[in-house]
Amino acid sequence: MNTTEVPWQKLNTLPVCFGARDDRFGSFVVEIGGSVNTVKLVHVSGDVTCNVNIKSDEGWSKFGCRKSSPELYTFITTANNDILLPESQEPRYTLPGYHSDSTEIVFTDFSTPLRLSSGQQLRIWYGEDLKDATDTDNNGSTCVDVFAKYM
């Protein structure tokens, strides 16, 4: 039985910043190709909201719409905007153990390992901006670091 913990590999060099509207995705280039079975986004700075009319102490969060909501709005896509993570086509989703104001979110339940290529561009999006769904009252920008565990 192998008890060695697989280390996290940081995928980005600079923080990846993305906005909540106007196609303001953040992008980075994968340096090391391979199969990945876990991806983690760690909040670095900033906040986003899906409604600028919500009181500021309730309406801004790191990964969603409202502070401490169970719904997350953060996606990872290819350069063609094909969704890689999470495996959801809705502009929002839930991830057990995480909420919109968590300091990090971790994707672990892949149907198949995520295959990344060296030099591949990936994007991080706010869900409503990605789907062009009710994003006219969105605002803000948030920055993350991206980590993965290679198989």
C-alpha positions as CSV (number, residue, x, y, z in Angstrom):
1,M,0.0,0.0,0.0
2,N,1.4,3.4,-1.0
3,T,1.0,6.0,1.7
4,T,3.0,8.7,0.0
5,E,1.0,11.9,-0.3
6,V,1.1,13.3,-3.9
7,P,2.3,16.9,-3.7
8,W,0.4,19.9,-5.0
9,Q,1.9,21.4,-8.2
10,K,1.2,25.1,-8.7
11,L,-0.1,25.6,-12.3
12,N,0.1,29.4,-12.6
13,T,3.0,31.8,-12.2
14,L,1.1,35.0,-11.4
15,P,-2.4,35.1,-9.7
16,V,-5.2,34.3,-12.1
17,C,-7.8,37.2,-11.9
18,F,-11.3,37.1,-13.3
19,G,-14.3,39.4,-13.3
20,A,-18.0,38.7,-12.9
21,R,-19.1,40.3,-16.3
22,D,-18.0,41.5,-19.7
23,D,-16.1,38.3,-20.6
24,R,-13.4,39.0,-18.1
25,F,-12.0,35.5,-17.6
26,G,-8.6,34.9,-16.2
27,S,-6.1,32.7,-18.1
28,F,-2.9,30.8,-17.5
29,V,-0.7,28.4,-19.4
30,V,-0.1,24.9,-18.0
31,E,3.7,24.2,-17.8
32,I,3.6,20.5,-16.9
33,G,1.4,18.1,-18.9
34,G,-0.1,15.0,-17.5
35,S,-3.2,13.4,-15.9
36,V,-4.7,15.3,-12.9
37,N,-7.1,13.9,-10.4
38,T,-7.5,16.9,-8.0
39,V,-7.5,20.7,-8.7
40,K,-7.5,23.4,-6.0
41,L,-8.3,27.1,-6.4
42,V,-6.9,29.2,-3.6
43,H,-8.2,32.7,-3.1
44,V,-5.5,35.4,-3.3
45,S,-7.5,38.7,-3.4
46,G,-10.7,40.4,-4.5
47,D,-14.4,39.7,-4.4
48,V,-17.2,39.3,-6.9
49,T,-21.0,39.6,-6.7
50,C,-24.0,38.6,-8.9
51,N,-26.0,41.7,-7.8
52,V,-24.5,45.1,-7.0
53,N,-27.7,46.0,-5.2
54,I,-27.1,43.5,-2.3
55,K,-25.7,45.0,0.8
56,S,-21.9,44.9,0.6
57,D,-21.5,42.8,3.8
58,E,-23.8,40.1,2.3
59,G,-23.3,40.3,-1.4
60,W,-19.6,40.0,-2.1
61,S,-17.7,36.7,-1.9
62,K,-14.6,34.9,-3.2
63,F,-16.2,32.3,-5.5
64,G,-19.9,33.0,-5.7
65,C,-22.7,35.5,-5.4
66,R,-23.5,36.0,-1.7
67,K,-21.2,35.7,1.3
68,S,-21.3,32.1,2.7
69,S,-23.9,30.8,0.1
70,P,-23.5,27.1,-0.7
71,E,-23.6,28.0,-4.4
72,L,-20.3,28.5,-6.2
73,Y,-19.9,30.3,-9.6
74,T,-16.3,29.6,-10.5
75,F,-15.4,27.4,-13.5
76,I,-12.2,26.2,-15.2
77,T,-12.5,25.9,-19.0
78,T,-10.3,25.3,-22.0
79,A,-9.2,28.2,-24.3
80,N,-12.4,27.4,-26.3
81,N,-14.5,27.8,-23.2
82,D,-15.4,24.1,-22.9
83,I,-16.0,23.5,-19.2
84,L,-13.5,21.2,-17.5
85,L,-14.4,21.8,-13.9
86,P,-16.8,21.3,-12.3
87,E,-18.7,18.8,-14.5
88,S,-21.8,21.1,-14.5
89,Q,-23.4,23.1,-17.3
90,E,-25.3,25.4,-15.0
91,P,-23.8,28.9,-14.1
92,R,-23.8,27.8,-10.4
93,Y,-23.2,24.6,-8.5
94,T,-22.5,23.2,-5.0
95,L,-19.4,21.4,-3.8
96,P,-19.7,19.6,-0.5
97,G,-17.7,21.2,2.2
98,Y,-17.3,24.5,0.5
99,H,-19.2,27.8,0.2
100,S,-18.9,31.0,-1.8
101,D,-16.6,32.6,0.7
102,S,-14.3,29.6,1.4
103,T,-10.6,30.5,1.2
104,E,-10.2,27.6,-1.3
105,I,-12.3,25.1,-3.3
106,V,-11.1,21.7,-4.3
107,F,-12.4,19.6,-7.2
108,T,-11.9,15.9,-6.6
109,D,-14.8,13.9,-8.1
110,F,-13.8,13.6,-11.8
111,S,-15.5,11.0,-14.0
112,T,-12.2,10.6,-15.7
113,P,-8.7,12.1,-14.9
114,L,-8.2,15.5,-16.4
115,R,-5.5,15.4,-19.1
116,L,-3.5,18.6,-19.4
117,S,-0.9,19.4,-22.1
118,S,2.2,21.4,-21.6
119,G,1.5,24.8,-23.1
120,Q,-2.3,24.4,-22.9
121,Q,-4.2,27.6,-22.0
122,L,-6.9,27.3,-19.3
123,R,-9.4,29.9,-18.3
124,I,-11.1,30.7,-15.0
125,W,-14.6,32.2,-15.3
126,Y,-17.4,33.5,-13.2
127,G,-20.4,31.2,-14.1
128,E,-22.9,33.9,-15.1
129,D,-20.3,35.7,-17.2
130,L,-19.3,32.4,-18.9
131,K,-22.9,31.6,-19.7
132,D,-23.9,35.2,-20.5
133,A,-26.7,34.7,-18.0
134,T,-28.0,37.6,-15.9
135,D,-24.6,39.1,-15.6
136,T,-25.5,42.8,-16.2
137,D,-25.7,43.6,-12.5
138,N,-22.6,41.6,-11.6
139,N,-19.4,43.3,-10.5
140,G,-16.0,42.8,-9.0
141,S,-12.9,40.8,-9.7
142,T,-11.2,38.0,-7.7
143,C,-7.8,36.4,-8.0
144,V,-6.7,32.8,-7.4
145,D,-3.7,30.5,-7.5
146,V,-4.3,27.1,-9.2
147,F,-2.9,23.8,-7.9
148,A,-3.2,20.2,-9.1
149,K,-2.2,16.8,-8.1
150,Y,-0.8,14.7,-10.9
151,M,-1.3,11.0,-11.1
